[in-house]
Amino acid sequence: MTDTPHDVPRPPAHKHGFNVISLVVLGLVSGSVAAAALAAGLARELLPVAIGGGLAMALYLALSPRVATQWERAVVLRLGKFVGLRGPGLFWIVPLLDRIVVWIDVRVRTTGFAAERTLTRDTVPVNVDAVLFWQVADAERAALALEDYEEAVAWAAQTALREIIGKTDLAGMLAGRDVLDAEMQLLIDERTRSWGITVTSVEIRDVVIPQALEDAMSRRAQAEREKQARVILGDAEVEIAQKFGSAASVYREDPVALQLRSLNLLYEGMKERGTLMIVPSTMADAMGTASFAGLAALAQQHNAKP
């Protein structure tokens, strides 16, 4: 990325004078003069002079017709004074008196521009790359008010970009590109409207920050995510503890429910093959599950025999 404006290759500002219509005019005029000279029965020594004069006239008139494509406008000066815009399509000029100084493309154009190591409002150097979409709305003002309107638009866009960067924090630049695009469009359009140029849109393509700052921001984001995960885990532990407290209150008031829960725990623990569970006698007597545990162990040994 460079600090100077860069755009796509420019369309040709000048064209050759001859075209298909010029060849038709050349052929008709020269042929008509030659036919008239032969029909008039001029002397043999005057015939080349007449044909040469007709050819010169044909060449002069052949410079008069010009053709502009649908998206082109020709700026015509007569003896150095602006006489109007011509095109699109076929138009005529006065050769040697009229001169087409520039062909203006009125389609939407694109211009890339950049700003390197520009400080944001919080003093962070950034490299920003953007693209500008613009269009010539008034070809007369664009041609007569500026020496090079394309270069003027590019430099206006770059200065506007630096101005916007200096007013914006890094966080706002990274998160709100659409807002920056709208602000730059208004700022550039305000500067170029007096030149007959309208800004269609501005888009920021890339924002590059220093590598050290990028690493620090990455570590900070990772720490924030880890903090959030720990908070969620802590909330889950509190909720689980509350559920256990509620369950303990129910079991304290209902011994039958506690006994059923104990049986369920024994069943869940011994249904897996190869599981060995040792239950203290006092606990088994308290739960009244000693007989059930013995029967379950005996059944498990019986199933394990071939």
C-alpha positions in Angstrom: 0.0 0.0 0.0 1.4 3.4 -1.0 0.8 6.8 0.4 0.0 8.4 -3.0 -3.4 8.1 -4.7 -3.7 5.3 -7.3 -6.5 4.7 -9.7 -7.3 2.5 -12.7 -5.8 3.4 -16.1 -7.4 6.6 -17.4 -9.4 6.6 -20.6 -7.9 8.5 -23.5 -8.4 12.3 -23.2 -7.8 12.9 -27.0 -8.8 11.0 -30.1 -7.8 11.0 -33.7 -9.8 13.3 -35.9 -10.6 10.7 -38.7 -13.4 8.2 -38.4 -15.8 6.4 -40.7 -17.8 9.5 -41.4 -14.6 11.4 -42.3 -13.7 8.7 -44.9 -17.2 9.0 -46.4 -17.0 12.8 -46.6 -13.5 12.5 -48.1 -14.6 10.1 -50.8 -17.8 12.0 -51.7 -16.2 15.4 -51.9 -13.1 14.3 -53.8 -15.1 12.2 -56.1 -17.7 14.9 -56.7 -14.9 17.5 -57.5 -13.2 15.1 -59.9 -16.4 14.2 -61.6 -17.3 17.9 -62.0 -13.9 18.7 -63.4 -14.2 15.9 -66.0 -17.7 16.9 -66.9 -16.7 20.5 -67.3 -14.1 19.5 -69.9 -11.2 21.3 -68.4 -7.9 21.5 -70.2 -5.5 18.7 -69.5 -3.1 21.0 -67.7 -5.9 22.4 -65.4 -7.3 19.0 -64.6 -4.6 18.0 -61.9 -5.0 21.4 -60.3 -8.8 21.0 -60.0 -8.5 17.5 -58.7 -5.8 18.6 -56.2 -8.0 21.4 -55.0 -10.9 19.1 -54.6 -8.8 16.7 -52.6 -7.6 19.5 -50.3 -11.2 20.6 -49.8 -12.2 17.0 -49.1 -9.4 16.6 -46.5 -10.5 19.9 -44.8 -14.1 18.8 -44.7 -13.2 15.4 -43.5 -11.9 16.9 -40.3 -15.3 18.3 -39.5 -17.4 15.2 -38.4 -16.6 13.7 -35.0 -18.2 10.8 -33.1 -18.6 10.6 -29.4 -19.6 7.4 -27.6 -22.6 7.4 -25.3 -20.6 8.1 -22.1 -18.3 10.8 -23.6 -18.6 14.6 -23.8 -16.2 16.7 -26.0 -15.2 20.1 -24.8 -14.9 22.4 -27.9 -13.0 25.6 -28.0 -13.2 28.1 -30.9 -10.1 30.3 -31.2 -9.4 29.5 -27.5 -12.9 30.3 -26.2 -15.4 27.7 -24.9 -18.3 27.2 -27.3 -20.0 24.2 -25.8 -20.0 20.5 -25.2 -20.6 18.0 -28.0 -21.9 14.4 -27.9 -22.9 11.7 -27.6 -23.2 10.6 -31.2 -22.2 12.4 -34.4 -21.4 16.2 -34.2 -19.6 18.7 -36.5 -16.9 21.2 -35.8 -15.2 23.9 -37.9 -11.7 22.6 -38.7 -8.8 24.8 -37.8 -11.1 27.1 -35.9 -12.6 24.6 -33.4 -10.5 22.4 -31.3 -11.5 19.6 -29.0 -9.3 20.0 -25.9 -10.5 17.0 -23.9 -12.9 14.1 -24.0 -14.7 13.6 -20.6 -16.0 10.3 -19.4 -19.2 10.8 -17.5 -19.5 7.2 -16.2 -18.9 6.3 -12.6 -15.2 6.2 -12.0 -13.1 4.5 -9.2 -10.0 6.0 -7.5 -8.0 4.1 -4.9 -6.3 6.2 -2.2 -4.5 5.5 1.0 -3.0 7.0 4.1 0.1 5.5 5.8 1.0 5.8 9.4 -1.7 8.4 10.2 -2.4 9.0 13.9 -5.9 8.4 15.2 -7.4 10.5 17.9 -6.0 8.2 20.5 -2.5 8.5 18.9 -2.4 5.1 17.2 -0.6 4.9 13.8 -2.7 3.1 11.2 -2.5 2.4 7.5 -5.9 2.8 5.8 -6.7 1.8 2.2 -10.0 3.0 0.6 -11.7 3.4 -2.8 -13.7 6.3 -4.1 -16.6 6.1 -6.5 -17.3 9.4 -8.3 -18.8 10.8 -11.5 -18.5 13.9 -13.6 -21.9 15.7 -13.2 -21.0 18.9 -15.0 -18.4 18.3 -17.8 -18.0 22.1 -18.5 -17.0 23.0 -14.9 -14.8 19.9 -14.6 -12.9 20.8 -17.8 -12.6 24.6 -17.3 -12.2 24.9 -13.5 -9.4 22.3 -13.1 -6.2 21.5 -14.9 -6.5 17.8 -14.0 -9.8 17.0 -12.3 -8.9 13.3 -11.8 -5.8 14.1 -9.8 -7.6 16.8 -7.9 -10.3 14.3 -6.9 -7.6 11.8 -5.8 -5.8 14.3 -3.6 -9.1 15.6 -2.1 -10.0 12.1 -1.1 -6.7 11.4 0.5 -6.7 14.6 2.6 -10.3 13.9 3.7 -9.2 10.4 4.7 -6.4 11.8 6.9 -8.8 14.3 8.4 -11.3 11.6 9.3 -8.7 9.4 10.8 -7.4 12.2 13.0 -10.9 12.7 14.4 -11.7 9.0 15.1 -10.6 6.6 17.8 -9.1 3.2 16.8 -12.0 1.3 18.3 -14.5 3.4 16.4 -12.6 3.0 13.1 -12.4 -0.8 13.4 -16.1 -1.2 14.5 -17.9 1.5 12.5 -16.5 1.6 9.0 -20.0 2.4 7.6 -20.1 5.6 9.6 -16.6 6.6 8.4 -17.6 5.8 4.8 -20.6 8.1 5.1 -18.6 10.9 6.7 -15.9 10.8 4.1 -18.5 10.8 1.3 -20.0 14.0 2.6 -16.7 15.6 3.2 -15.2 14.8 -0.3 -18.5 15.6 -2.0 -18.6 19.0 -0.4 -15.1 19.8 -1.8 -15.7 18.4 -5.3 -19.2 19.6 -6.0 -18.0 23.0 -7.0 -15.8 21.3 -9.6 -18.8 19.6 -11.2 -18.0 16.2 -9.7 -20.3 14.1 -7.6 -19.1 11.5 -5.1 -21.2 8.3 -5.3 -19.7 6.4 -2.4 -16.6 5.8 -0.4 -15.5 2.4 1.0 -12.7 1.6 3.4 -11.1 -1.6 2.2 -8.5 -2.3 4.9 -7.2 -0.9 8.2 -3.7 -2.1 9.2 -2.5 -1.5 12.8 1.0 -2.1 14.2 1.8 -5.8 14.9 2.6 -5.2 18.6 -0.8 -3.5 19.1 -2.5 -6.3 17.2 -1.0 -8.9 19.5 -1.9 -6.9 22.6 -5.5 -6.6 21.4 -5.6 -10.3 20.7 -4.4 -11.1 24.2 -6.9 -8.8 25.7 -9.8 -10.3 23.7 -8.6 -13.8 24.8 -8.5 -12.7 28.4 -12.0 -11.2 28.1 -13.3 -14.5 26.7 -11.6 -16.5 29.5 -13.1 -14.1 32.1 -16.6 -14.5 30.6 -16.2 -18.3 30.7 -15.2 -18.3 34.3 -18.1 -16.1 35.2 -20.5 -18.5 33.4 -18.9 -21.4 35.2 -19.3 -19.7 38.6 -23.0 -18.9 37.9 -23.5 -22.5 37.0 -21.9 -23.7 40.3 -24.2 -21.3 42.2 -27.2 -22.6 40.4 -26.2 -26.3 41.0 -25.6 -25.5 44.7 -29.0 -24.0 45.0 -30.6 -27.1 43.4 -28.7 -29.4 45.7 -29.9 -27.3 48.7 -33.5 -27.6 47.5 -33.0 -31.4 47.0 -31.5 -31.8 50.5 -34.5 -30.0 52.0 -36.9 -32.4 50.3 -34.8 -35.5 51.4 -34.6 -34.2 55.0 -38.4 -34.0 55.2 -39.1 -37.3 53.3 -37.0 -40.4 54.3 -38.7 -42.5 51.7 -37.6 -40.2 48.9 -34.0 -40.4 50.2 -34.2 -44.2 50.3 -35.5 -44.3 46.7 -32.7 -42.0 45.6 -30.1 -44.3 47.3 -31.5 -47.3 45.4 -31.3 -45.4 42.2 -27.7 -44.5 42.9 -26.8 -48.1 43.5 -28.6 -49.2 40.3 -26.8 -46.5 38.3 -23.4 -47.5 39.7 -23.8 -51.3 39.2 -25.4 -51.5 35.8 -22.1 -51.0 34.1 -20.3 -54.4 33.5 -17.2 -54.9 35.6 -18.3 -52.4 38.3 -17.5 -53.1 41.9 -19.2 -51.1 44.6 -18.4 -51.3 48.4 -21.1 -50.0 50.7 -20.3 -49.5 54.4 -22.5 -51.7 56.6 -23.8 -48.7 58.7 -24.7 -46.9 55.5 -26.4 -50.0 54.0 -28.3 -50.5 57.3 -29.4 -46.9 57.3 -30.6 -47.1 53.8 -32.0 -50.6 54.3 -30.3 -51.6 51.1 -27.9 -54.3 52.2 -30.1 -57.1 50.9 -30.6 -55.4 47.6 -26.9 -54.7 47.2 -26.1 -58.4 48.0 -28.6 -59.6 45.5 -27.3 -57.3 42.8 -23.7 -58.4 43.4 -24.7 -62.0 43.3 -26.5 -61.5 40.0 -23.5 -59.7 38.6 -21.2 -62.6 39.4 -23.6 -65.0 37.9 -23.7 -63.1 34.7 -20.0 -63.0 34.5 -19.6 -66.8 34.6 -19.4 -68.4 31.1 
